[in-house]
């Protein structure tokens, strides 16, 4: 026989169709007559009675446990007695012969009943309806990244629209105010607007200086944060401190964990945070296809409805950088948050304005931008640009080979194999000092010409052995314009790299000149014989006028 419901159904059918008595039904279905009567009375089987577990040994201690539970209500939250502690006290202080299971079950039951007795209703969460374009939530979460081969602790800024669930994520090396503001700006520009009602926050130090306890929502905010909110035109809603306020922005709390599990596990391996954030933008776009909870529409569908209802962006972009004023040291470096950044050597000794941002450092000389660096993550690290020292190296070419700037340029891939080959060849031809100066002149070309054009000029100069900056300039300009005018016909038929030949090489029948396809120079060597004859005639004429003879 199947379930009890099926048994009751068969009993009732047999009684209805065949008219069998209770005894006959009991014999046919092999059940007690009491079961037959229950089936005939109702098609729904009665619920099974669960026998109540009795703990007779615990009876003498129930009032004591109740007192302990009432004491818990006034005790500090992290120092309230647990069922384990109560069981241990019963054994140690009262020599009670009771099991832990009996104490645990009694405490679980009585704890709820005592809360009701003292008028404390258990916390109930009421589902909320979020109007489109009205609310958002923001939070930071920790993430670990293999950054340039080093396991690094970073911080993920998360912005989530409450209605659609559309979320924007960015990873920074810090959760300072500049990262906090830059994350907001990226999020506002990504969604194309600002929430109209408010944005919910924890009591982050980037926004809040002081929490005024006893007033629930009052906060003393940072001046720069107030200026930022005023610029973008939105209000801040601060959640209750601690665990009591965690549920007030539960959407973003869950979003941090979801995104970290979905896209950042295992730990991403990248060369820079800019590379990671570019990948995160693509992941955010893919998340538009997902569904939140049991919704029938996707995040992208709901965001399409919400986006037109957002507030407009301001006309000007807010500068999220923290303004500092360091002085340039003798090495052409400024120190910002325990890291050093290079500036043009002409600014040594000057006090400059620095905009410290979450992902970069921008240095200004007055209103003009003097340098821009990716923010250094490691304390004591350096970001040095070779270009900042070229004017100095013109006068001190011997300082280039062992310089930190050159090492940094090689590591960054800015000083390429083409530069190395040019430097090696020009030193062979022109000597170390003069050859290094030629290289520096070539490096200065990068300020006014495209890198691809300069590299093409370098390769052409090295190929024909004319390793001077002047030749590189000519070839780089020709590469930029794509011109082949005034070239020798034979040279046109060869590869595009064989285009410049030194006149000295051509005169000396250098093999490079032959390879370049130039015809042999059959002109006679220059002579000054006729000029010497004119000089002798001039001397004779002068002597005849003066009546003297040449001896």
C-alpha positions, 0 to 999 in steps of 0.5 A: 500500500502507498501513503496513508492518504491513499490508504484512507482513499481506498478504505472510503471507496470500498465502504462507499461502493461495496458497503463493507462494515468496519470489521470487514474493511479492517480485515481487507486492509489489515489495519485496526478498526480505529484506523478504519473509523478515522478514514471514514470520518475524514479523508485527511489522516490525523497528524502524528503526535510527536512525544514530548521529550521529558528531562526529569533530571533538568526539572530542578534547574529550570528556574535557575536557567530562566534566571540566567536567560533574564540576566543575559538580556542586560549583559554585554552582547559579546559576554552573554552565556551560551547553552554550553556555558550554562551546561558547564555551570550546572555541572561545576557549581550544582553537580547536576546530572544533566545532558548537554542536549537537554540544556540546549533544547530547553534554552532554545525554547525558553529564550524566545518565550522570555523575550516575549514575556519582557516585551521584546519582539524578535526582529522582523524584516519587512520586504521593501519596494525600491522605486526606479531611479531613487536609491543606491547602496555603496560599500567596500570589500577586500579582495586579493590580487596577484599584482605584477607577480605579488599577492596584494591586498586591494579594496573593491568599491561597489555601487548598486542601484536598489531597483534594478540591481545594476552594479558597478565595481572598481578595485583600488589599492586603498579605500581612502577618500580619493578612491571613495570619490573616484568610485562614485564618479566612475559609477555615475558616469557608467550609469549616466545619472545620479539617484534622486532620493539617496545613497546608503552607506556604512559609517566610512571615515571617507565620508563620516568624521563622527557618529553622534550616538543616541541620535541614530542617523546624525553624523558629522561629515567631512567637508570634502564629502559634503562638497562632493554631494553638493556638486552631484546633488544627492543625499546620504543615508547612513545605516545604524552602526555595527551589525544592527545596520547591516540589513539596511543595505543588504543588497550591496553586502550580498553583491560584494560577495557574489561578484568576488565569488563569481569573477575574482576567484581564483585570484586574478593575475594582472600587471596593473590595477588599470588592466584589472578594472578594464576587465571588471568593466567587461564583467559588469556588462556581462552581469546585465544578463543575470536575474536577481532572485526570482525576477522574470526580467534581467538586470539589464531590462530593469536598468533600461527602465530605471536609467531615464529616471535618474537625476542628471550629471553636472556639467563639470566633472569633480576632481576626486584627487587630494591636493598636496604641495610637496617640494621637488628634491635634487633628484627631480622627485616628489614624495607623495604618501611614502612613494616617489614620482619624477618630474621634469628636471627644470622643476627641481627645488620648486613646490608643486601642486599634486592631485593624489587620486585613487589610481594615478598621481597628477602633478601641476606646475601652476595650471600646466600639467607637469607629469602624470604617473600611475599610483604606486602601490608599494610603500617606498616605491618609485615611478620614474620617467626617463624623459624627465631627465633628458636635458640633464643627460645632454650635459652628463651623457656618462650618467645615462648607462647606470641611471635608475631612469634608464632601468625603469624605461627598460622595464616598462618597455619604453626603451626598446630593442631599436633604441638599444641597437641605435645606441650601440651602433652610434657609440661605435661610430661616434664614441661613447659621449657623442654617441650617447648624445645622439641617442638623447636627441633621438629620445627627445623626438618622442615628445613631438613625433609618434613613437611608431615614426621614430622607431621606423626612423631608428631602424632605417638609420641603423640598417644603413649605418648612418646612426645620427639623430639628423638621419632619424629625423628625416626618416621619421618624417618620411615614415609619418608622411608615407612619401617615397619622393626623391628616392633612388629607383633601385632603393624603391625596389628593395625593402622600405628600410634601405632609404638613407646612406651616408655620403661618407660611406658612399665616397669610401665604397662602404658595403652598406652603400653598395647594399643600398643600391646606389650607383658607383661614384665615377666623378674625378677627385676634386683638385686645386691645381687651377686655383694655385695657378691663379695665385701665381699669376696674381703674385707676378702681376703685383711684382711687375707693378711694383718693379720687383722680381720674384726671387 
